[in-house]
Amino acid sequence: MALFVRMTWKAIDWTVTFFVVTSERILLNTGVLIEKVAMLPLTKVIDMSFHRSYTGRLLGFGDFIFESAGQNVALQMVDHIPYPEEAYLQICGLIFSDYDGESEDKPDSGRD
């Protein structure tokens, strides 16, 4: 019975957890009874990686690990992310697209 209650609680917790990536920041909203929001600006992210266990490969989830410029970060690891390869590539595209100093929006050359 205790195992069933724990599994039910974890399932409810997973359904109310939101991982959001915008063009400015990464947010993790968690909690069933007490809501917690962790935020990391994209400009502070130095490196990002993801980890998939054997179970994660079978069930289609992975964990993200963020390294930031600050020592005390609110958002360091996000676990059980579905479709981690696709999400990883999209997030890395947001974080590191402007890393070489060039903007993605190229100025118009004036030719029609």
Contact map, one row per residue, 1 for C-alpha under 8 A:
1111100000000000000000000000000000000000000000000000000000000000000000000000000000000000000000000000000000000000
1111110000000000000000000000000000000000000000000000000000000000000000000000000000000000000000000000000000000000
1111111000000000000000000000000000000000000000000000000000000000000000000000000000000000000000000000000000000000
1111111100000000000000000000000000000000000000000000000000000000000000000000000000000000000000000000000000000000
1111111110000000000000000000000000000000000000000000000000000000000000000000000000000000000000000000000000000000
0111111111000000000000000000000000000000000000000000000000000000000000000000000000000000000000000000000000000000
0011111111100000000000000000000000000000000000000000000000000000000000000000000000000000000000000000000000000000
0001111111110000000000000000000000000000000000000000000000000000000000000000000000000000000000000000000000000000
0000111111111000000000000000000000000000000000000000000000000000000000000000000000000000000000000000000000000000
0000011111111100000000000000000000000000000000000000000000000000000000000000000000000000000000000000000000000000
0000001111111110000000000000000000000000000000000000000000000000000000000000000000000000000000000000000000000000
0000000111111111000000000000000100000000000000000000000000000000000000000000000000000000000000000000000000000000
0000000011111111100000000000011100000000000000000000000000000000000000000000000000000000000000000000000000000000
0000000001111111100000000000000000000000000000000000000000000000000000000000000000000000000000000000000000000000
0000000000111111100000000000000000000000000000000000000000000000000000000000000000000000000000000000000000000000
0000000000011111110000000000011100000000000000000000000000000000000000000000000000000000000000000000000000000000
0000000000001111111000000001111000000000000000000000000000000000000000000000000000000000000000000000000000000000
0000000000000001111100000011110000000000000000000000000000000000000000000000000000000000000000000000000000000000
0000000000000000111110000111100000000000000000000000000000000000000000000000000000000000000000000000000000000000
0000000000000000011111000111000000000000000000000000000000000000000000000000000000000000000000000000000000000000
0000000000000000001111111110000000000000000000000000000000000000000000000000000000000000001000000000000000000000
0000000000000000000111111100000000000000000000000000000000000000000000000000000000000000000000000000000000000000
0000000000000000000011111000000000000000010000000000000000000000000000000000000000000000000001000000000000000000
0000000000000000000011111100000000000000111000000000000000000000000000000000000000000000000000000000000000000000
0000000000000000000011111110000000000011111000000000000000000000000000000000000000000000000000000000000000000000
0000000000000000001111011111000000000011110000000000000000000000000000000000000000000000000000000000000000000000
0000000000000000011110001111100000001111000000000000000000000000000000000000000000000000000000000000000000000000
0000000000000000111100000111110000001110000000000000000000000000000000000010010000000000000000000000000000000000
0000000000000000111000000011111000111100000000000000000000000000000000000000000000000000000000000000000000000000
0000000000001001110000000001111100111000000000000000000000000000000000000000000000000000000000000000000000000000
0000000000001001100000000000111111110000000000000000000000000000000000000000000000000000000000000000000000000000
0000000000011001000000000000011111100000000000000000000000000000000000000000000000000000000000000000000000000000
0000000000000000000000000000001111100000000000000000000000000000000000000000000000000000000000000000000000000000
0000000000000000000000000000001111110000000000000000000000000000000000000000000000000000000000000000000000000000
0000000000000000000000000000111111111000000000000000000000000000000000000000000000000000000000000000000000000000
0000000000000000000000000000111001111100000000000000000000000000000000000000000000000000000000000000000000000000
0000000000000000000000000011110000111110000000000000000000000000000000000000000000000000000000000000000000000000
0000000000000000000000000011100000011111000000000000000000000000000000000110000000000000000000000000000000000000
0000000000000000000000001111000000001111100000000000000000000000000000000110000000000000000000000000000000000000
0000000000000000000000001110000000000111110110000000000000000000000000001110000000000000000000000000000000000000
0000000000000000000000011100000000000011111110000000000000000000000000000000000000000000000000000000000000000000
0000000000000000000000111100000000000001111110000000000000000000000000000000000000000000000000100000000000000000
0000000000000000000000011000000000000000111110000000000000000000000000000000000000000000000000100000000000000000
0000000000000000000000000000000000000001111111000000000000000000000111000000000000000000000000000000000000000000
0000000000000000000000000000000000000001111111110000000000000000011110000000000000000000000000100000000000000000
0000000000000000000000000000000000000000000111110000000000000000011110000000000000000000000000000000000000000000
0000000000000000000000000000000000000000000011111000000000000000011100000000000000000000000000000000000000000000
0000000000000000000000000000000000000000000011111100000000000001111000000000000000000000000100000000000000000000
0000000000000000000000000000000000000000000000111110000000000001110000000000000000000001000000000000000000000000
0000000000000000000000000000000000000000000000011111000000000111100000000000000000010001000000000000000000000000
0000000000000000000000000000000000000000000000001111100000000111100000000000000000000000000000000000000000000000
0000000000000000000000000000000000000000000000000111111110001110000000000000000000000000000000000000000000000000
0000000000000000000000000000000000000000000000000011111110000100000000000000000000000000000000000000000000000000
0000000000000000000000000000000000000000000000000001111111000000000000000000000000000000000000000000000000000000
0000000000000000000000000000000000000000000000000001111111100000000000000000000000000000000000000000000000000000
0000000000000000000000000000000000000000000000000001111111111100000000000000000100000000000000000000000000000000
0000000000000000000000000000000000000000000000000001111111111100000000000000000000000000000000000000000000000000
0000000000000000000000000000000000000000000000000000011111110000000000000000000000000000000000000000000000000000
0000000000000000000000000000000000000000000000000000001111111000000000000000000000000000000000000000000000000000
0000000000000000000000000000000000000000000000000000000111111100000000000000000001110000000000000000000000000000
0000000000000000000000000000000000000000000000000001000110111110000000000000000111110000000000000000000000000000
0000000000000000000000000000000000000000000000000111100110011111000000000000001111110000000000000000000000000000
0000000000000000000000000000000000000000000000000111000000001111100000000000111110010000000000000000000000000000
0000000000000000000000000000000000000000000000011110000000000111110000000000111010010001000000000000000000000000
0000000000000000000000000000000000000000000000011110000000000011111000000001110000000000000000000000000000000000
0000000000000000000000000000000000000000000011111000000000000001111100000011100000000000000000000000000000000000
0000000000000000000000000000000000000000000011110000000000000000111110000001000000000000000000000000000000000000
0000000000000000000000000000000000000000000111100000000000000000011111101000000000000000000000000000000000000000
0000000000000000000000000000000000000000000111000000000000000000001111100000000000000000000000000000000000000000
0000000000000000000000000000000000000000000100000000000000000000000111111000000000000000000000000000000000000000
0000000000000000000000000000000000000000000000000000000000000000000111111000000000000000000000000000000000000000
0000000000000000000000000000000000000000000000000000000000000000000001111100000000000000000000000000000000000000
0000000000000000000000000000000000000001000000000000000000000000000101111111000000000000000000000000000000000000
0000000000000000000000000000000000000111000000000000000000000000000000011111000000000000000000000000000000000000
0000000000000000000000000001000000000111000000000000000000000000010000001111110000000000000000000000000000000000
0000000000000000000000000000000000000000000000000000000000000000111000001111110000000000000000000000000000000000
0000000000000000000000000000000000000000000000000000000000000011110000000011111000000000000000000000000000000000
0000000000000000000000000001000000000000000000000000000000000011100000000011111110000000000000000000000000000000
0000000000000000000000000000000000000000000000000000000000000111000000000000111110000000000000000000000000000000
0000000000000000000000000000000000000000000000000000000100001110000000000000011111000000000000000000000000000000
0000000000000000000000000000000000000000000000000000000000001111000000000000011111110000000000000000000000000000
0000000000000000000000000000000000000000000000000000000000011100000000000000000111110000000000000000000000000000
0000000000000000000000000000000000000000000000000000000000011100000000000000000011111110000000000000000000000000
0000000000000000000000000000000000000000000000000100000000011111000000000000000011111111000000000000000000000000
0000000000000000000000000000000000000000000000000000000000000000000000000000000000111111100000000000000000000000
0000000000000000000000000000000000000000000000000000000000000000000000000000000000111111110000000000000000000000
0000000000000000000000000000000000000000000000000000000000000000000000000000000000111111111000000000000000000000
0000000000000000000000000000000000000000000000001100000000000001000000000000000000011111111100000000000000000000
0000000000000000000000000000000000000000000000000000000000000000000000000000000000001111111110000000000000000000
0000000000000000000000000000000000000000000000000000000000000000000000000000000000000111111111000000000000000000
0000000000000000000010000000000000000000000000000000000000000000000000000000000000000011111111100000000000000000
0000000000000000000000000000000000000000000000010000000000000000000000000000000000000001111111111000000000000000
0000000000000000000000000000000000000000000000000000000000000000000000000000000000000000111111111000000000000000
0000000000000000000000100000000000000000000000000000000000000000000000000000000000000000011111111000000000000000
0000000000000000000000000000000000000000011010000000000000000000000000000000000000000000001111111110000000000000
0000000000000000000000000000000000000000000000000000000000000000000000000000000000000000000111111110000000000000
0000000000000000000000000000000000000000000000000000000000000000000000000000000000000000000111111111001100000000
0000000000000000000000000000000000000000000000000000000000000000000000000000000000000000000000111111111100000000
0000000000000000000000000000000000000000000000000000000000000000000000000000000000000000000000111111110000000000
0000000000000000000000000000000000000000000000000000000000000000000000000000000000000000000000001111110000000000
0000000000000000000000000000000000000000000000000000000000000000000000000000000000000000000000000111111000000000
0000000000000000000000000000000000000000000000000000000000000000000000000000000000000000000000000111111100000000
0000000000000000000000000000000000000000000000000000000000000000000000000000000000000000000000001100111111000000
0000000000000000000000000000000000000000000000000000000000000000000000000000000000000000000000001100011111000000
0000000000000000000000000000000000000000000000000000000000000000000000000000000000000000000000000000001111100000
0000000000000000000000000000000000000000000000000000000000000000000000000000000000000000000000000000001111110000
0000000000000000000000000000000000000000000000000000000000000000000000000000000000000000000000000000000011111000
0000000000000000000000000000000000000000000000000000000000000000000000000000000000000000000000000000000001111110
0000000000000000000000000000000000000000000000000000000000000000000000000000000000000000000000000000000000111110
0000000000000000000000000000000000000000000000000000000000000000000000000000000000000000000000000000000000011111
0000000000000000000000000000000000000000000000000000000000000000000000000000000000000000000000000000000000011111
0000000000000000000000000000000000000000000000000000000000000000000000000000000000000000000000000000000000000111
